[in-house]
Amino acid sequence: MKYERHIMRIDLMERTINWKQWPPEYQWISWNDSLLESMAKLVYLAFSSTTDAVIFPRFQTSESCKVSVEKMTTQNNFFAPASGICAFSGTSGIAHAGGILGAVLEDHTGWIQNMFVDPKIQGRGIGSFLVEHLLKAFIQNNIMRIGFHVTATNTSCIRLYSNYGFEITETLEVEPRNF
């Protein structure tokens, strides 16, 4: 079976972003190696029961999610300034609520490797918080073209990025794979 994946892109030279003011219960934690376990857990929670886990079996177990995050964060193109976790202070304390991992391709395009939010607390703006931190980090490093892949059935993700000016530029058909 084949699945549709979109490529979404934005050129920040042609866009003005209306940055949000974030309440103090949203905290950015910049990437460091001690976040590996938390990131892997969030990836597993966010993707293990989605179509993405069918397309990418590495999202089916917590251990393979850890291997995947470790692989992404040790590649030469990993971009730590655009990567981190949103800690969210709620009624039950502080929790790692979501994360984002960025990279820079050879042509100086910023790339979103993964963005993930704990499904129990989706809908509270955590995805927007993560996207804004990533965009600001790319802008501060003069990386103005950004892209990523998204599964076509992930309409909430597509809507989130569209709100920031990302556009679908290409649609691919992919078969399940494990890499």
N, C-alpha and C positions, 0 to 999 in steps of 0.2 A: 504494500500500500504506500502511496506517496502522499506527502503533506505539503501544504503551501507555507512558505516562509517569505516574509517581506524584508526588503532592505529599506530602512528609513534613514533619511539624511537631513542635515541642516547645514547651511552656510551662515555662520554668525556674523559675517561681514554684511549680510543682507537683512539681518533681523535685529530687532530691538526686543530684549527680554524684559518683561515686567516682573521684577524680582519680588517675591513675597516677603513679608515680615513674619518671622517664625517665633512662636511663643517659646518661653524658656524651657518648656518640657521636652523640646526637641534638641538633642545634643549631637554634634558631629564628632566622631572618633576617627581620626586619620588612620590609614592603613599602617599596621605594624604586624610583625610575625605572631604576636600574641593573640591576634584576632582570628587566626586560622580556624580554630575549633568553632568559634561562634559563627563565622561566615559559612563554614561547611554545614552547620546545623540549620542555619537560615535557608541556604540553598535547598537542602533536603525538604524542609517544611514547605517552602514555596513551590517546588517543582515536582515532588515525588508523586503526586496524584493528578498531574496535568498531562496534556498531550505532549508537552516537551519531554516528559519522562519516557514516552513511547518512542519519540524521534531520537532522543539521546538517552540510552539506558543508563548512562553514568549518573543520572539524577534519581535512580530507583533505590539506591541504598545510601545510608549516611556515610559509610566508609568510601564509596566511590565518589560521593560529593566532595569529601575531604581531599581525595587524590586530585580531583578536577580543580578545586580552588588552589591547591598547592602548585599544581602545574601552571595555572594561569599566572599566579603571583611570582613565579620564578622565571618566566620567559623574559627574554631581552626587551620585548616591547611593552611589558607591563608598566603602567604609569601610576605610581603610588599616589601622587598628589590628587588624582581624580578618583581615588578608591578609599572606601571606608564604610563605617557602620553608622546608622542612626540609632542612638539610644533614646528611648521614649520613657518619660516619667509619667506613669499613670497611677490609678488608684491602687494597683497591686505592686508598686515600686518601679524601679528602673529596669527596663528590659532592652536587649538588643532587638530592635524591631525590623530592621532591614539593612541591606547592604548594596554596594555597587562596586564594580571592578572596571577600571578603564585601561586602555592600551593606546599606543600611538603606532600607526602603521608606517611603512617605509616612505609613503608619499606625504607624510606629516598630517594625515587624517587621524583625528581622535576616534577611538572605537570603544563602544560600550560592550564589554565582554559579557557581563551579566548584571542584572538588577533584580533584586528579590526582596519581598516583604513577607513577614510572617502572616499567613492567611488569617489568623485570629484577630489581627489588628489592622487589616487592610481597610481602606476607606477613610483613613484619618489624615491623609496628606503626606504620609511617610515617603511614598514614591516621588512626589513633587519635591520634597526636601532633599532626597538623594540626587535627583536629576539636577537641581539647582547647584548643589555642591560640585557635582561633576562638571557642569557647564562653566562655572566660575573658575575651576582649576584649569580647564582647557584654555579659557580666555586669558587668564593670568600668564599662561605659558605660550601665548600667541598661536594657539591651535584653534583655528576658526571653522574648519570643516569637521563634522562629526557624523558618524553613522553607526548602525547596528542592525542585526537580524532579529526578527520577531516572528513567532508562529502566527499565522493569519487568524487563528481562532482566539488569540489573546487580545480581545477587543478592548479590555480595560487598559492594557499597556499601550496599545495603538492610540487610544484616546488621550492618555496622559501625555505622550510625546507629541501628538498633534497639537495639543494645547500650547506647547512651547515652540511650535513652528516646524517641527519635523514633518517631512512628507515621504510617502511611499514612493520610491524611485524605481523599484524592481520587485518582481515576484518570482520566486524560484520554486520548483517542485523538488522535494528531497525525500529520500527513503531513510528509514531508521538506521542509525549508525552509532558506533561507540568510539568516540575519540576524545 
